[in-house]
Amino acid sequence: MNVSADLLANLTSPPILAFFLGILAYFLRSDLRVPPQVHEAVSLFLLLAIGIKGGIALSAAPLHEFLPALFATLTLGAITPVAAYLLARYAGRLEREDAAAIAAHYGSVSAVTFMAALAFLDRAQVHPEPFMPALLAILEAPAILIALVILRVGQRKGEGGAPLSTLFHEIFSGKTMLLLFGGLIIGFAASPGDQAKIKPFFVELFFGILTFFMLEMGLLAAARLKDVRRNALFLLIFSTTVPVAFSLIGGYLGLMAGLSLGGIAMLATMAASASYIAAPAAVRLTIPQASPAIYLTASLGLTLPFNLLIGIPLYLRLAHALSEHTPLSLALLGL
């Protein structure tokens, strides 16, 4: 595997380059701005498209093989955002909103890392289950939901408390959850003919609209870089150790679900990755107080290149160790 070529290909993809263009525009003091109405429309599109794409993938998955993997994925999606929030809030001493944003990103999943892992496994002649893309889409939503619940519970406590029914109504009736879960149902329920009709808009246009979205995220992140300076050491440690720890959780859950070697490696990789598509779109809409510089520096600036350079080969090695009951210490040494 040529890891440097993979890293270059991913870091020079149009969405990433658009993100860097936004940063450059800010430091050049350009008059480039994205109107708030345009930003919201783009965010809404991305969330609905992610849900629809996941529903289409889910509709083609064999149920008897898929259900154990689905349970493992949902369990993973419940554990990782809580762990990320606690670490960010109490070890990193981040503000509640920033910790919730970190939880949403690190409990969710990176499609770029997912695709890079598929390519790596293909070169290694290791083949995961074909329904892994459906798990990718499903893993997006739980972390965002849990992060919002954690944040709203904390805010409600500060306001004197409110019924949980009110809290959950606010979250599930909000645009983020409606679009993610509603899109999942739309894609799943659509007939093959209808799926083919909506793919040109929601699938083929997705990459281009994502590129435009990342341009604005670059502008926002650059404007909040001072937030990173205050938390630089913590973000560096968090962004490189938490993925490895989460990969072990994902790998064990994949083993318990009866996944193949490739499936275990993919679930471990998904657990280790951090979203910079669905989570930023959701966070911008629902937690506008959170600093993009913090959550994008961690997920996009640190964890993504770490996973592309070091993580993906490591997670396959861990999957080998788990499936063969080899001590992890020996697997990490390549013995």
C-alpha positions as CSV (number, residue, x, y, z in Angstrom):
1,M,0.0,0.0,0.0
2,N,1.3,3.5,-0.9
3,V,0.0,5.4,2.1
4,S,1.5,8.7,1.0
5,A,-0.4,8.4,-2.3
6,D,-3.6,7.7,-0.4
7,L,-3.1,10.6,1.9
8,L,-2.3,12.9,-1.0
9,A,-5.4,11.8,-2.9
10,N,-7.7,12.3,0.1
11,L,-6.2,15.6,1.3
12,T,-6.3,17.0,-2.2
13,S,-9.9,16.1,-2.8
14,P,-12.2,19.0,-3.7
15,P,-14.0,19.2,-0.3
16,I,-10.8,19.4,1.6
17,L,-9.2,21.9,-0.8
18,A,-12.4,24.0,-0.5
19,F,-12.0,23.9,3.3
20,F,-8.4,25.2,2.9
21,L,-9.6,27.8,0.4
22,G,-12.0,29.2,3.0
23,I,-9.1,29.4,5.5
24,L,-7.0,31.2,2.9
25,A,-9.8,33.6,2.1
26,Y,-10.1,34.6,5.8
27,F,-6.4,35.3,6.2
28,L,-6.3,37.3,2.9
29,R,-9.2,39.4,4.4
30,S,-11.2,38.6,1.3
31,D,-14.8,39.8,1.0
32,L,-15.9,36.2,0.4
33,R,-19.0,35.4,2.5
34,V,-21.7,32.7,2.4
35,P,-25.1,34.2,3.1
36,P,-26.8,32.5,6.1
37,Q,-29.8,31.5,4.0
38,V,-27.5,29.7,1.6
39,H,-25.6,28.0,4.4
40,E,-28.8,26.7,5.9
41,A,-30.2,25.4,2.6
42,V,-26.9,23.5,1.9
43,S,-26.9,22.0,5.4
44,L,-30.5,20.8,5.0
45,F,-29.7,19.2,1.7
46,L,-26.6,17.4,3.1
47,L,-28.5,15.9,6.0
48,L,-31.5,14.8,3.9
49,A,-29.1,13.3,1.2
50,I,-27.1,11.4,3.9
51,G,-30.4,9.9,5.2
52,I,-31.6,8.9,1.7
53,K,-28.3,7.4,0.7
54,G,-28.3,5.3,3.9
55,G,-31.9,4.1,3.3
56,I,-31.1,3.0,-0.3
57,A,-28.1,1.0,1.0
58,L,-30.2,-0.4,3.8
59,S,-32.9,-1.6,1.4
60,A,-30.5,-3.9,-0.4
61,A,-29.0,-5.5,2.8
62,P,-29.8,-9.2,3.7
63,L,-31.8,-9.0,6.9
64,H,-30.5,-12.2,8.7
65,E,-26.9,-11.1,8.3
66,F,-27.6,-7.4,8.8
67,L,-29.4,-7.4,12.2
68,P,-26.5,-8.5,14.4
69,A,-24.3,-6.0,12.7
70,L,-27.0,-3.3,13.1
71,F,-27.2,-4.0,16.8
72,A,-23.4,-3.8,17.1
73,T,-23.4,-0.5,15.2
74,L,-26.1,1.1,17.3
75,T,-24.3,0.0,20.5
76,L,-21.1,1.6,19.1
77,G,-23.1,4.7,18.3
78,A,-24.3,4.9,21.9
79,I,-20.9,4.3,23.6
80,T,-18.5,6.5,21.6
81,P,-20.3,9.9,21.8
82,V,-20.7,9.6,25.6
83,A,-17.1,8.7,26.1
84,A,-15.9,11.5,23.8
85,Y,-18.1,14.0,25.6
86,L,-16.8,13.0,29.0
87,L,-13.2,13.2,27.9
88,A,-13.7,16.6,26.2
89,R,-15.7,18.1,29.0
90,Y,-13.7,16.9,32.0
91,A,-10.2,16.0,30.7
92,G,-10.1,18.7,28.1
93,R,-12.1,21.2,30.2
94,L,-14.0,22.3,27.0
95,E,-17.2,24.3,27.2
96,R,-20.3,22.2,27.3
97,E,-21.2,23.2,23.7
98,D,-17.7,22.4,22.4
99,A,-17.7,19.0,24.2
100,A,-21.1,18.2,22.7
101,A,-19.8,19.1,19.2
102,I,-16.8,16.8,19.8
103,A,-19.1,14.0,20.9
104,A,-21.2,14.4,17.7
105,H,-18.1,14.2,15.5
106,Y,-16.3,11.4,17.2
107,G,-19.4,9.3,17.7
108,S,-20.2,9.7,14.0
109,V,-18.2,8.5,11.1
110,S,-16.0,9.8,8.2
111,A,-17.0,8.7,4.7
112,V,-13.6,9.5,3.4
113,T,-11.9,7.3,5.9
114,F,-14.5,4.6,5.2
115,M,-13.7,4.7,1.4
116,A,-9.9,4.7,2.1
117,A,-10.3,1.7,4.3
118,L,-12.3,-0.2,1.6
119,A,-9.6,0.5,-0.9
120,F,-6.9,-0.6,1.5
121,L,-8.8,-3.9,2.3
122,D,-9.3,-4.5,-1.5
123,R,-5.5,-4.2,-2.1
124,A,-5.0,-6.6,0.9
125,Q,-7.6,-9.0,-0.7
126,V,-9.8,-8.8,2.5
127,H,-13.5,-8.4,1.7
128,P,-16.0,-7.0,4.2
129,E,-19.7,-7.7,4.1
130,P,-21.5,-5.8,1.2
131,F,-23.9,-4.0,3.6
132,M,-21.2,-2.0,5.3
133,P,-22.3,1.3,3.5
134,A,-25.7,0.9,5.2
135,L,-24.0,0.7,8.6
136,L,-21.9,3.8,7.6
137,A,-25.1,5.8,7.1
138,I,-26.8,4.5,10.2
139,L,-23.9,5.4,12.4
140,E,-24.2,9.1,11.5
141,A,-27.4,9.7,13.4
142,P,-27.1,8.2,16.9
143,A,-24.0,10.3,17.9
144,I,-25.6,13.5,16.8
145,L,-28.8,12.6,18.7
146,I,-26.9,11.6,21.9
147,A,-24.8,14.7,21.7
148,L,-27.9,16.9,21.5
149,V,-29.5,15.0,24.4
150,I,-26.4,15.5,26.6
151,L,-26.3,19.2,25.8
152,R,-30.0,19.8,26.3
153,V,-30.0,17.9,29.6
154,G,-27.2,20.1,30.9
155,Q,-28.9,23.2,29.7
156,R,-32.2,22.2,31.2
157,K,-30.6,21.6,34.5
158,G,-29.1,25.0,34.5
159,E,-32.6,26.4,33.7
160,G,-34.3,24.5,36.6
161,G,-35.1,21.3,34.7
162,A,-37.8,20.3,32.3
163,P,-39.7,17.0,31.5
164,L,-37.8,14.5,29.4
165,S,-40.7,14.4,27.1
166,T,-40.2,18.0,26.3
167,L,-36.5,17.5,25.7
168,F,-37.0,14.6,23.3
169,H,-39.8,16.4,21.5
170,E,-37.4,19.3,20.9
171,I,-34.7,17.0,19.5
172,F,-36.8,14.7,17.4
173,S,-38.9,17.4,16.0
174,G,-35.9,19.5,15.1
175,K,-34.7,19.7,11.5
176,T,-31.5,17.6,12.0
177,M,-33.1,14.4,13.3
178,L,-36.2,14.8,11.0
179,L,-34.0,15.0,8.0
180,L,-31.6,12.2,8.9
181,F,-34.2,9.7,10.0
182,G,-36.8,10.9,7.5
183,G,-34.3,10.5,4.7
184,L,-33.4,7.0,5.9
185,I,-37.1,6.0,5.7
186,I,-37.6,7.7,2.3
187,G,-34.6,5.9,0.8
188,F,-35.5,2.5,2.3
189,A,-39.2,2.7,1.3
190,A,-38.6,3.9,-2.3
191,S,-38.9,1.4,-5.1
192,P,-35.9,0.7,-7.2
193,G,-37.4,2.8,-10.0
194,D,-38.0,5.8,-7.6
195,Q,-34.5,5.3,-6.1
196,A,-33.1,5.7,-9.6
197,K,-35.1,8.9,-10.1
198,I,-33.8,10.7,-7.0
199,K,-30.2,9.5,-7.2
200,P,-29.2,12.3,-9.7
201,F,-30.1,15.0,-7.2
202,F,-29.4,13.4,-3.8
203,V,-26.4,11.2,-4.8
204,E,-24.7,12.6,-7.8
205,L,-24.9,16.2,-6.7
206,F,-23.9,15.4,-3.1
207,F,-20.1,15.7,-3.7
208,G,-20.3,19.1,-5.4
209,I,-22.6,20.6,-2.7
210,L,-20.4,19.1,0.0
211,T,-17.4,21.0,-1.6
212,F,-19.3,24.3,-1.3
213,F,-20.3,23.5,2.3
214,M,-16.6,22.9,3.2
215,L,-15.7,26.3,1.8
216,E,-17.8,28.0,4.4
217,M,-16.6,25.7,7.2
218,G,-13.0,26.8,6.3
219,L,-14.1,30.5,6.7
220,L,-15.7,29.7,10.1
221,A,-12.8,27.6,11.4
222,A,-10.2,30.3,10.5
223,A,-12.2,32.9,12.3
224,R,-12.1,30.8,15.5
225,L,-8.5,29.6,15.5
226,K,-7.9,31.4,18.8
227,D,-10.0,28.6,20.4
228,V,-7.5,26.0,19.2
229,R,-4.5,27.8,20.7
230,R,-6.1,27.4,24.1
231,N,-6.7,23.7,23.7
232,A,-3.9,22.7,21.3
233,L,-2.2,20.0,23.5
234,F,-5.4,18.4,24.5
235,L,-6.7,18.3,20.9
236,L,-3.5,16.7,19.7
237,I,-3.6,13.9,22.3
238,F,-7.3,13.4,22.0
239,S,-7.3,13.2,18.2
240,T,-4.7,10.5,18.0
241,T,-5.4,8.3,21.0
242,V,-9.2,8.3,21.1
243,P,-9.5,6.8,17.5
244,V,-7.3,3.8,18.6
245,A,-9.3,3.2,21.7
246,F,-12.6,3.5,19.8
247,S,-11.3,1.1,17.2
248,L,-10.9,-1.6,19.8
249,I,-14.5,-1.1,20.9
250,G,-15.7,-1.3,17.3
251,G,-13.5,-4.4,16.6
252,Y,-14.9,-6.3,19.7
253,L,-18.5,-5.4,18.7
254,G,-17.8,-6.6,15.2
255,L,-16.4,-9.9,16.5
256,M,-19.4,-10.4,18.7
257,A,-21.7,-9.7,15.8
258,G,-20.1,-12.5,13.8
259,L,-18.6,-10.3,11.1
260,S,-15.8,-11.4,8.8
261,L,-12.2,-10.2,9.2
262,G,-13.0,-7.4,6.7
263,G,-16.2,-6.5,8.5
264,I,-14.4,-6.3,11.9
265,A,-11.7,-4.1,10.3
266,M,-14.3,-1.9,8.8
267,L,-16.3,-1.5,12.0
268,A,-13.1,-0.7,13.9
269,T,-12.2,1.9,11.3
270,M,-15.7,3.4,11.4
271,A,-15.5,3.6,15.2
272,A,-12.0,5.3,14.9
273,S,-13.1,7.9,12.4
274,A,-14.6,11.3,13.0
275,S,-17.3,12.9,10.8
276,Y,-16.7,16.2,9.0
277,I,-19.8,16.0,6.8
278,A,-23.0,15.2,8.7
279,A,-21.8,16.2,12.1
280,P,-20.6,19.7,11.1
281,A,-23.8,20.3,9.2
282,A,-25.9,19.2,12.2
283,V,-23.7,21.1,14.7
284,R,-23.9,24.3,12.7
285,L,-27.7,24.2,12.8
286,T,-28.2,23.0,16.4
287,I,-25.2,24.1,18.4
288,P,-24.1,27.4,16.8
289,Q,-22.2,28.4,19.9
290,A,-19.7,25.6,19.4
291,S,-16.4,26.6,17.8
292,P,-15.8,25.1,14.3
293,A,-12.0,25.6,14.9
294,I,-12.1,23.1,17.7
295,Y,-14.3,20.3,16.2
296,L,-12.9,20.7,12.7
297,T,-9.3,20.9,13.7
298,A,-9.8,17.7,15.7
299,S,-11.8,15.7,13.2
300,L,-10.5,17.0,9.9
301,G,-7.1,18.5,10.7
302,L,-5.8,15.7,13.0
303,T,-7.8,12.5,13.1
304,L,-8.4,12.2,9.4
305,P,-4.7,12.3,8.4
306,F,-3.8,10.1,11.4
307,N,-6.2,7.5,10.2
308,L,-5.2,7.6,6.6
309,L,-1.5,7.4,7.4
310,I,-1.4,5.1,10.5
311,G,-4.8,4.1,11.6
312,I,-6.3,2.0,8.7
313,P,-3.4,-0.5,8.6
314,L,-3.4,-0.7,12.4
315,Y,-7.1,-1.4,12.5
316,L,-6.7,-4.3,10.1
317,R,-3.9,-5.7,12.3
318,L,-6.2,-5.4,15.3
319,A,-9.0,-7.2,13.4
320,H,-6.6,-10.0,12.7
321,A,-5.7,-10.2,16.4
322,L,-9.3,-10.3,17.4
323,S,-10.4,-12.9,14.9
324,E,-7.5,-15.1,15.6
325,H,-7.5,-14.5,19.4
326,T,-3.9,-13.2,19.2
327,P,-2.8,-10.9,22.1
328,L,-3.1,-7.3,20.9
329,S,0.4,-6.4,22.1
330,L,1.8,-9.0,19.7
331,A,-0.4,-7.8,16.9
332,L,0.7,-4.3,17.3
333,L,4.3,-5.4,17.0
334,G,3.5,-7.3,13.8
335,L,4.4,-10.7,15.4
